[in-house]
C-alpha cells in the first residue's frame, strides 16, 4: 500500500492526476486497500479512478471496463450487491456493443 501511495503521488506531480497511467496506478492502490479490507478507502479510490478513466479514455476503453470490474469486486466484498450488479450490467452492455 505504501509504495502504491507514493507512486500515485509522484505520478500525479509528474504526469498529472488524469494521466491514464496515474489512474491505473491509483486503481491498483485501491485493489491493495481492498486486500487489506480497507473497504471505504478502497471503494472511494476505485470510484474516483473509474470516473476519471471514463472521462479521459471513454466508457468503452479496456481500462475503464477493468476498473469497473475492480469496483464491482469491492462492492461485492461489502455486500453492496445491487450496486455491483449494476456495474456488471453496464460492463456487459458495453462489451456487447464493442464485440
C-alpha contacts under 8 A as a table, 3 or more apart, distances in Angstrom:
res1	aa1	res2	aa2	distance
1	X	4	X	5.22
1	X	5	X	6.08
1	X	29	X	6.29
1	X	32	X	5.81
1	X	33	X	6.66
2	X	5	X	5.10
2	X	6	X	6.23
3	X	6	X	5.14
3	X	7	X	6.03
4	X	7	X	4.92
4	X	8	X	6.05
4	X	25	X	6.96
4	X	26	X	7.43
4	X	28	X	7.38
4	X	29	X	5.35
5	X	8	X	5.24
5	X	9	X	6.35
5	X	26	X	7.81
5	X	29	X	6.63
6	X	9	X	5.21
6	X	10	X	6.23
7	X	10	X	5.20
7	X	11	X	6.00
7	X	25	X	7.40
8	X	11	X	5.11
8	X	12	X	6.03
8	X	22	X	6.15
8	X	25	X	6.14
8	X	26	X	5.86
9	X	12	X	5.19
9	X	13	X	6.44
10	X	13	X	5.23
10	X	14	X	6.11
11	X	14	X	5.03
11	X	15	X	5.38
11	X	16	X	6.61
11	X	17	X	7.47
11	X	22	X	5.56
12	X	15	X	5.57
12	X	16	X	4.35
12	X	17	X	4.51
12	X	18	X	7.78
12	X	19	X	7.81
12	X	22	X	6.32
13	X	16	X	5.66
13	X	17	X	7.48
15	X	19	X	5.99
15	X	22	X	7.23
16	X	19	X	5.54
16	X	22	X	7.33
17	X	22	X	6.35
17	X	23	X	7.20
18	X	22	X	6.63
18	X	23	X	6.28
18	X	52	X	6.52
18	X	53	X	7.52
18	X	56	X	7.04
19	X	22	X	5.15
19	X	23	X	6.23
20	X	23	X	5.08
20	X	24	X	6.16
20	X	53	X	6.78
20	X	56	X	7.45
20	X	57	X	7.62
21	X	24	X	4.97
21	X	25	X	6.14
22	X	25	X	5.16
22	X	26	X	6.18
23	X	26	X	4.99
23	X	27	X	6.17
23	X	49	X	5.52
23	X	52	X	7.42
23	X	53	X	6.65
24	X	27	X	5.02
24	X	28	X	6.25
24	X	49	X	7.44
24	X	63	X	7.67
25	X	28	X	4.93
25	X	29	X	6.24
26	X	29	X	4.95
26	X	30	X	6.30
26	X	45	X	6.97
26	X	46	X	7.62
26	X	49	X	6.50
27	X	30	X	4.88
27	X	31	X	6.41
27	X	45	X	6.78
27	X	46	X	5.49
27	X	49	X	5.85
27	X	50	X	7.88
27	X	67	X	6.92
28	X	31	X	5.00
28	X	32	X	6.28
29	X	32	X	4.98
29	X	33	X	6.21
29	X	42	X	7.72
29	X	45	X	7.91
30	X	33	X	5.06
30	X	34	X	6.12
30	X	41	X	7.49
30	X	42	X	4.43
30	X	43	X	6.99
30	X	45	X	5.58
30	X	46	X	5.55
31	X	34	X	4.83
31	X	35	X	6.26
31	X	42	X	6.69
31	X	46	X	7.91
31	X	70	X	7.29
32	X	35	X	5.17
32	X	36	X	6.54
32	X	42	X	7.88
33	X	36	X	5.06
33	X	37	X	6.34
33	X	38	X	5.27
33	X	39	X	7.21
33	X	41	X	7.04
33	X	42	X	5.16
34	X	37	X	4.91
34	X	38	X	5.58
34	X	39	X	5.83
34	X	42	X	5.40
34	X	43	X	7.85
34	X	74	X	6.56
35	X	38	X	7.57
38	X	41	X	5.75
38	X	42	X	5.97
39	X	42	X	5.18
39	X	43	X	5.94
39	X	74	X	7.07
39	X	78	X	7.04
40	X	43	X	5.19
40	X	44	X	6.13
41	X	44	X	5.30
41	X	45	X	6.25
42	X	45	X	5.27
42	X	46	X	6.06
42	X	74	X	7.34
43	X	46	X	5.08
43	X	47	X	5.97
43	X	71	X	6.60
43	X	74	X	6.17
43	X	75	X	7.24
44	X	47	X	5.15
44	X	48	X	6.18
45	X	48	X	5.17
45	X	49	X	6.03
46	X	49	X	5.06
46	X	50	X	6.02
46	X	67	X	7.16
46	X	70	X	7.35
46	X	71	X	5.60
47	X	50	X	5.20
47	X	51	X	6.15
47	X	71	X	6.65
48	X	51	X	5.20
48	X	52	X	6.16
49	X	52	X	5.30
49	X	53	X	5.97
49	X	67	X	7.52
50	X	53	X	5.07
50	X	54	X	6.07
50	X	64	X	6.08
50	X	67	X	5.67
50	X	68	X	6.40
50	X	71	X	7.94
51	X	54	X	5.26
51	X	55	X	6.27
52	X	55	X	4.99
52	X	56	X	6.05
53	X	56	X	5.05
53	X	57	X	5.56
53	X	58	X	6.91
53	X	59	X	7.83
53	X	63	X	7.37
53	X	64	X	5.79
54	X	57	X	5.45
54	X	58	X	4.42
54	X	59	X	4.60
54	X	60	X	7.76
54	X	61	X	7.57
54	X	64	X	5.77
55	X	58	X	5.66
55	X	59	X	7.37
57	X	61	X	5.99
57	X	64	X	7.46
58	X	61	X	5.54
58	X	64	X	7.26
59	X	64	X	6.03
59	X	65	X	7.41
59	X	94	X	7.84
60	X	64	X	6.59
60	X	65	X	6.60
60	X	94	X	5.96
60	X	95	X	7.65
60	X	98	X	7.56
61	X	64	X	5.24
61	X	65	X	6.34
62	X	65	X	5.11
62	X	66	X	6.18
63	X	66	X	5.07
63	X	67	X	6.07
64	X	67	X	5.04
64	X	68	X	6.07
65	X	68	X	5.07
65	X	69	X	6.38
65	X	91	X	6.10
66	X	69	X	5.10
66	X	70	X	6.29
67	X	70	X	4.90
67	X	71	X	6.15
68	X	71	X	5.12
68	X	72	X	6.10
68	X	87	X	6.35
68	X	88	X	7.58
68	X	91	X	7.12
69	X	72	X	5.01
69	X	73	X	6.18
69	X	87	X	7.38
69	X	88	X	6.90
69	X	91	X	7.78
70	X	73	X	5.08
70	X	74	X	6.41
71	X	74	X	5.01
71	X	75	X	6.24
71	X	84	X	7.65
72	X	75	X	5.02
72	X	76	X	6.09
72	X	83	X	7.42
72	X	84	X	4.43
72	X	85	X	7.43
72	X	87	X	6.11
72	X	88	X	6.90
73	X	76	X	5.04
73	X	77	X	6.23
73	X	84	X	7.15
74	X	77	X	5.14
74	X	78	X	6.58
75	X	78	X	5.16
75	X	79	X	6.30
75	X	80	X	5.03
75	X	81	X	6.67
75	X	83	X	6.87
75	X	84	X	5.54
76	X	79	X	4.82
76	X	80	X	5.49
76	X	81	X	5.54
76	X	84	X	5.99
77	X	80	X	7.51
80	X	83	X	5.85
80	X	84	X	6.41
81	X	84	X	4.94
81	X	85	X	5.95
82	X	85	X	5.16
82	X	86	X	6.21
83	X	86	X	5.12
83	X	87	X	6.42
84	X	87	X	5.21
84	X	88	X	6.28
85	X	88	X	5.03
85	X	89	X	6.07
86	X	89	X	5.07
86	X	90	X	6.20
87	X	90	X	5.05
87	X	91	X	6.19
88	X	91	X	5.07
88	X	92	X	6.13
89	X	92	X	5.03
89	X	93	X	6.12
90	X	93	X	5.09
90	X	94	X	6.34
91	X	94	X	5.21
91	X	95	X	6.12
92	X	95	X	5.00
92	X	96	X	6.08
93	X	96	X	5.20
93	X	97	X	6.40
94	X	97	X	5.13
94	X	98	X	6.17
95	X	98	X	5.10
95	X	99	X	5.81
96	X	99	X	5.42
